Amino acid sequence: MSLYDIPLRTLTGDPASLADYRGRALLVVNVASKCGLTPQYSGLERLQERYADRGFSVLGFPSNQFAGQEPGTAEEIATFCSTTYGVSFPLFEKTDVNGAQRHPLYAELTATEDAEGAAGDVQWNFEKFLIDHQGAVVGRFRPRTEPEADELVAAIEAALPA
């Protein structure tokens, strides 16, 4: 199964899929509103603004699996993201990224190794998976990697459509 075939739902509950973003490089991030890493929303939004016109998008997947740090409703999440961080990138419904109820998208993504060769469960909020413009997972960046870290920016630039 292609990543493009996995059914998703937007934060407002509308059907979606990564096929809606075919031909774009994507940074898939599990996000949370009440985490010490939540300020990464600012860097993610700057990436969105910097590269959107070049065929790139950040995609946010709220998850409440890490210490209950995303307890809000869809409306509360949307309001928090837009008013606190000016988030303009797409957000999806609250998603399990680990465990028995892991979303099929994350079942595929977590098979990807990070820079140290480790695959498996998402470690915490704000783990980042880079998908190139052809739909291949080309990078995995652990939660403490800042969105604008040199290695992540270089990987994004390499994943953009020509």
N, C-alpha and C positions, 0 to 999 in steps of 0.2 A: 504494500500500500504506500502510495506517495503521501508526503506530508500535506500536499494540496487536497487530498481526498478526505482528510479527517474532519468530521463535522465539529463546528465550534458555535458558540453563541456570544454575541456582543454583550456588553455590560447591561444594555437595555433589554436583552433577551431575544434579539433578532438572530435568525440563523446566519451563519457566516462560515468561511473556511479560509485557509491560507491561499486558496486559488484566487481569492479576491485581490491578492497582492502578487500574483504571478508576474515574474519579470523584475521584481524589486528585491533588493537585499533587505533582510529582516533581522532585527534584534529582538528576540523573544525573552521577556524578563518576568519572573514571578515577583510581584510587588506587594507592599504592605504599607498601611498608613501610620502605624504606631510602632515603628521599628527604629533602632538606632541608625539604620542605613537609609531610612526614608528620604533624607536630603539628596540621595542619588537621583530622585525625580528631577531635580534641577539639571543635572548633567545629561540625563536621558532626553529631556526636552531640548537642551542645546544641540544634542546630536540630531534630533528630529529636525530642528530648524536648519541646521547646517547642511544636512544631506538629503532632505526630502526632494528637492528639485533635481537631484542626481539619481533618483530611483532607490530610495531607502525609506524604511519606516521602523520605528520602535513599536512593538506590540506588548502591551501590559496585561498580565494575567494575575489579578489579585488572588492571594492564597492566605487562608487563615490557619495553615498547618504548623506554623512556627510560633509557639508561645501565644497563640490567639492574637497576633498582632494585626490582623485585618478583620475585625469583628463587624464592621459596618454593613449596611444594606447597599445595594447597587447605587441607589440615589446618594447615600452618604459618601460612598467612595468617589463617585463622579464629582460631587460638590467639593470635597476635600482636594482632589487632584487639580481641579480647574482653579479654585480660589487660592489655594496655598502655593501651588507650583506652576500654574498656567499651562497644565498639560494639554497638549493638542493631539497627541498620538492616540491611536485606538486602544480602548480598554475592553477586555472580555469578561465574561462572568467569572465569579469566584471559582477557582480550580484547585483540585487536589493534584499536587505535583509528585507526591510520594505515596507509598502504601497501597493497600488493596483496591482503593477507589481511584488510583492514579489515572488521570485523563489520558486517553490514547496518544495525544500529542506529546505529552511528557514521557510516556512509555518509549516513544521513539527518540526523543531528545536525550534522555538520560543514558542511552546507549553510547553517546558521544563521549570521548575522553577529553579531559582538560589538558593543559600544557604539560602536566606531570604524568600523563598517561592513565589517570584515574577516571573511570566512568561510574555509573550508579546513581544513587539518590542525590537529589538536590540537597545541598548542605544547609541553606538558610534562604531568607528573603533576598531578592535582587541577584540571583544567579542568572547569568546571561548566556543565551545560545544564539550564535550567528548563523543565519541561513543565507546562502548566496543567491544571486538572481536566477539561478537555474533550479533552486529548490533543494540544494544539498546542504546539510549541516556541516559547516566548515570551522566552527570554533565554539569553545565552551570556556566561559570566564566565571570564576567563582565569585561569591557575593562581595568580597572586599575589593575586587577590582573596580576602581572608579570608572564610570562611563566614559570619561575623556582620557583615560590612561593611554599612553602612547601605543601599547601593544593592541589595545582594542580598536583605537582609531585606525591604525595601520591595517588591521584585519578587515574593518568595515570598508576602507578604501579599496582593498583588493577584491572584495566581494561585490562591489557595485557593478551594474551593467556597463558595458563599454561605451 
